[in-house]
Each structure stands twice: as C-alpha cells, then as structure tokens.
Amino acid sequence: MAFNFLLWCHPNLVLSVLVLISCSFSVFSTNDEVGTGAGETFTVSSFSYPETKLRPFDLRYIRVELPPWFSAMSITLNSDVDLDVSRIERVSMSAMPIICFRDGSPPLPDTLNTSLKDSAISGINGLDVEQCFPMLKNITMKLTNNQISPGVWYIGLFNGIGPTRTQSKMIIRGPSYSFIANITVEACINSMMRGEFCNSTVYPLSCTASNVYNALEATVNKSMLENPLTCKSNFETFCVHESVSNFFSLDIINVVDEFTITTTNVRFKGTLSNDTSSADDFSLMCFVRHGAMPSVTLHDYSIDLDKTPLVIPSPLIGRWYISIIPVNLTKTKGNNVRVCYSVESQVLQCPLGKAGQNCTMDSYLLQTFVRRGSTPFESYYLPVSGGASYDSANFPLEPLLRNSSYIGEPDNIWTYFLLDIPRGAAGGNIHIQLSSDLKISYEVYARFGGLPSLDSWDYYYANKTKKSDPSMFFTLYDSTDNKVNFYIMYAREGTWGFGLRHLNTSGDSGKGLTVMSISLERCPKRCSSHGDCKFAFDASGLTSYSFCSCDRNHGGFDCSIEIVTHKGHVRQSIFLVVSNAAAILPAYWALRQRALAEWVLYTSSGISSGLYHACDVGTWCALNYNVLQFMDFWLSFMAVISTFVYLATIDEVFKRAIHTAVAILTALMAATKATRSFNVVLVIVIGALGLLIGWLIEISTKYRSLSFSIGMSLNFSHSFQTIKQWLYNLVKTLLRRYRWPFALAGFAALATAAISWTLETSETYWFWHSIWHITIYTSSFFFLCSKVNNVNSENQLPTANGNYELTHQDSLPRSG
C-alpha cells in the first residue's frame, strides 16, 4: 500500500519534490478513520501585466492556466475607467468597457443578449459559461476550486462591442482606458487537500484492469463488450459521523462509455438504537461534479448510494470529484453511531473503434493534416483508416458507415469521430460541412471532452429549425436538404467528439453519396469576402487568436453584417470626395493675387484629399493608401498654416524661411499619428505663431528706429506719449490693412470647422468631415480676401508733431 501511495504522489515533474515531501508528512489513522488536517498553499504562478491602453474597439485577452491541483486564482485589475454601474443602461454597447470570462477559449461577447447590470465581483459565482460584466475602476476577486474548474481560463477586456467593432473606420475616436493586471494561482502544498482553505482531503481512486467477463459463454461476441476498469481507494474503509463528508477523485483520461460509483461493506459502529421504524430514512448521499469540488447546492449528479449505484453515461474527460455524506444517521441509528463504507468505481471502456451504448457503434479517430500557410494552426482532419485522399479535406461517409452495426433502435444509431485541438489553438474555429447528391440523412452533434448524445451535447444541427440555440459560438451558414455548413467558434483545446445520428437507415437512403469535411480554420467563411483575416496573440503570447478586419461597409465577427448599404456607400463617397472642391475658392483667389506658392498648396491639398478619401472609402486608389494619407494630412496642415503666413506683409525671403520650417514640422506630424485630434489645435497654434513672427519681422525691419528714439529720450512723459501714439497708429494700420467683415467671416467658418471636427464619430464621419472640408477651405478663402495689399499710408512720412506711421523706416535721424 505504501508503494502504491508513493506512486500516486507523483503527478508532475515540476512539483514532484514538493508533492513527495507533502505526501510523506501526511498523517493517517491506523484504524478505519482517516485524518483530515488542513494544509497550506504555495504559489504556482504569478503574472503581472504592465499598463496596457485600450483604444476604442480594442480588445485584449489574458490566458490563465489552472493545474488540476490548484486551490485558488486571485485577480486584481486596476484601471482608469470611470463608469457608473447604476446608469449602465444609458451607455452604448459600442463605447462600454467590458470584462469577460470564459473556460477553455477566448470570450466573444459581440452578440450578448443579456444586460450588463451586475459587477464582476458580485456576479462571478457559478462561472460555467461565458460571462461578461462592466469594467470597473478596481476589481479584486478570488476564485477557488469550489467555484471553477482547472484548465485554461481566458479573461477578455473590451473597449466597446457590437458589429462595428471589426468594421474598418476612417477615424477612431472615443474614450480610451488603460489597465494593470496581477494574476496569481495557488495550490495546496499537500496534493491530497482541496477546498478554499485546503482543508478538505481528497482520496484518489486508482484503477486496475478487471476481467469480470471471463465467465461469459464463448458464444458471446467479445468485441461488442466493454473493457472494465475497477477503481478503488488505497484506504479500504471510511468511518464518519453524521453529515461528515468524504471527498474522492477519479481521473478519466480518454473517452469511455460510462462509469459507476457504488458503496460496499456498509456497516455501523457504536451503540445502535433499538428503534428501527425509520431505518429506511438513512442515506449515503453522493454528489459528483466534473472539474470542481461538489457540494449540496452545486453538483452535476446526485443519488443515494445506499439505495442504488450512480451511473454516469459518456463522462467528460478530466477529473471527477465525488462527495459522500451520511444523512439521517443519528435519527435512525443513534447519536454516537458512525457509518463505515468502502467506495468503488467501475469505468467501462469500449474496444478500439467502438463507442456508444453497449459499445455497438463505430468510432473513428481523425488524424490532423496541417495546412501550409502564413496563419498558424490551420488544418483538416481525416479518418486514420477511411480510404480518403490526403490531398483533400473531404472524405466520403458511406464507406465508413457500410459496416456499422445497426443493433438497437432504428433512431438511435450513431457514428462517432474524435479529434484533438492542439494547445494554443483555442483562437481557431472548427468548420463542419456535409454535402450529398440526395437529401442528407444525418444529424450532427458535437461535445467537448466526450461523446455526444441526445441528452448531452454542446452544439448540434438536425435541420433548419432544429439546431443549437442562438449562440455566438455556433454559426450556421448553409442549411439545405443536401448541404450543411456551420462553424464552432473559438473551439476549446483538447478532445472533441462528433456524433452522426443516422436517419432513415432503411430504404433508399444508402444509395446517396455524402461527403463530410472537418477542418480548423482561422476566420469563419474567410471573412465573407468583405475583410482580411488577421491573427494576434494573447497577453502571455501562448495562444493565437484570429479575427476579421472588415471593410468600410461591413462588420461582425465574420464581416457578414452590412453596416453601410450600397446606396449609403455611394452617398458617403460623393460627400467626402466632392466636398474637396471647396479648395477651388482659396486657390482661385491666390492665383488672382499672384500668390503662386499658396495657389499650388491649395490646389494640391484639394486634389490629394479627394484621392485619399476615394481610396479610403474603397472606390479607387491612385497610389498606396499610406502615401495618400500622408499627402492629404501634410498638405492640409501646410494649407492652413500658409493662410496665416500670407496675412503678414513680409519679404518673400522670410516667407520662404517660415514655409521651410513649417514644412518640416508638418511632415513630422503627418508621418506620426496624423489622425489625432490634437493636430488640429497644433496646426492652428503653428499658423498663429507664423503670423506673429511675420508681424515681428515686419516691425523689426520697418520700425526699428522707434526703439532708438525712445531709448535716447530722457523725458519719461514724452516716451510714454510716443509709445501710446505708436500703438494707436499700429491699431489704425491693422484696421486699414484688413477687410474685417471678411476676416470675421473667416473666423466664423474656422469655428464651424472646429465644431465639425469635434462632432466626428465613426458613424457620422462622412458627413461632418465633408463639412470640415467645405468650412476649412472657405475660411482660408475669407482670410485671403480680408488682406488689403496696398495701404494708403504705407509710405507716408511722419508728421512734425511726432505722429509716426508704422510703415516708415527712417523717420528719425541716426546718431553718429
């Protein structure tokens, strides 16, 4: 027994030393009772994810691996989200920060039908399916092995969900948020301990081969019988008081037909009561749960083992936990009575190539054939011995079904296929196709970790009206009498079982030819020919996931949702391209005033903006998209700034210098983050700065003698009067130099352009950006018209009383 116990205590090479030490210090009773001392935990893994920023419609996945012996997972998320959960219904789904949890594969909440009212902290219990919650500023939670199962868990953080999340957008504006995550996984030092505080002892049931069918007559077909495994604990007898539970574990490592749980050698210790009237009320309640510790309120199966054994058909692969609790023991037997029992489980395993009820159905293992290409984990599956061509993903069904054993009910005949999704490929999609030259006479059922049945399945397709409930992870594309085509999205990594349920097994159904294909693909339906299939990695870099990047008119996870109609696309294209014709206004006025540099800028800006938007909406691309985008933003920046510089009356030498410096700055802005909103403010500031520099140059060159006269004057009052008169003449000259009605119209148009820029969203970009084109070019036109080229007092000499005109250069004699 000691040798068997030592073998059991070696579950993992990495933790073997710790486990062996913990097992060596485990204390057990030498009598029939077993000690249940509480244990301590140690850290299996701890990850700290640095600050990550999520822009609008961005997402991020975090993969967490929980070993079978884990005790708890602690999650701490800190973000700058400022969201009032009480007003969550007022927030659009496309702008809502969301956190999602899913067991086995990345979450995909784009078609959530449930409202997001609860917080992650209050609603996290019972995580057996994908669950999503509003993202809060601070989230701290601890999930124990009583709540969730071991395996791979994914945490998804989304900044907006819905069909428009994958739509290609001309601009991306909206609130962003950043987060920092810390995730720690702990396990019990003693590998036999479980529970939130590692205070529940779990006794493993070790299995050995059994020959219970050796006594059967030779006439029985041995290939149709199960191969049983008998599983027992190393401790033969357990004695406990009322309501004291014992926990056991059983590992199912491959697909089996069923397993049973029974108790034997049930007896009682202590002073028995003479009252036997309620003896039948005594129960040995058994609660069973896959992957997590069972309880009275949370379990998969339950039964009274004192009355009948528990039979679990087609159990899932993995670790099963069993809890046995005596009920009504003191009521029926006495206060100091203990019940003693032995636990035994029998696992029924079908012979190779057989499965289903009584192992009468055919089962085929599918071999993986990896596709060559740039995307990872693309493959197709073919039967190991089915006569299919390895050059094609299709294989005929009839040769595989010809020798099927039609024993039993006509409507309960199945053929099973088993395949494996490799580690790290949970971001792929299982694609199933059936086609026939006659009406398809099969129903398809899928189940992760075991064989499907009419009672146990994850996804299924029977006909057009009878299929899996609407789910993000089951997508049906084609459904006709002779063709079926559907996807299982983001399939969990591990063993999948597919069952074909035969219909109309008699008659003419066998005359048709049915072809089936099962493949692992990155993007469903190749993004419906409306986008590009791309892939990325989760935060840890261990799992790749695929996603569609759709065009301007489509969205959804497969780009199948038309967001912009053809008529709407034409309307948007016309607005965005034709609105650039407003550049004719400033270009015409610049040419009329012989400002050739400005004329070239306005003309080039209008043309490049029209070409860029024609390419941006998918109409026609004259050059590379990035080149067109750079030219559009750069020339637009230059046109705005040149308008300000034009308003200053300075020599062409200084203008060329300012234009050169501005060209360098705007080129850097256009090449790095050209679409950010701050660039509009920066361009206005640079333009105003250019105008101010022009005025300073003009003043310094034409009125530099004024400073000398002021400095030489010893009379303070005279100097003050001189400065006052100079400022008066400066304002007077500015009033005469500009046509202020045109200037005010230019400022109004500029303000309208700024407002339209702030109103731009992903949905209304085409309209408000068209208004931006019209108003920004119109404002430039008004500013150009506002400048008066010839001022009457430009070359007047100063009067004798000291009234200096700003345009005179040598109004005072120079000192020797």
Order of alpha helices (4+ residues) and beta strands (2+ residues): alpha-alpha-beta-beta-beta-beta-alpha-beta-beta-beta-beta-beta-beta-beta-beta-beta-beta-beta-beta-beta-beta-alpha-beta-beta-beta-beta-beta-alpha-beta-beta-beta-beta-beta-beta-beta-beta-beta-beta-beta-beta-alpha-alpha-alpha-alpha-alpha-alpha-alpha-alpha-alpha-alpha
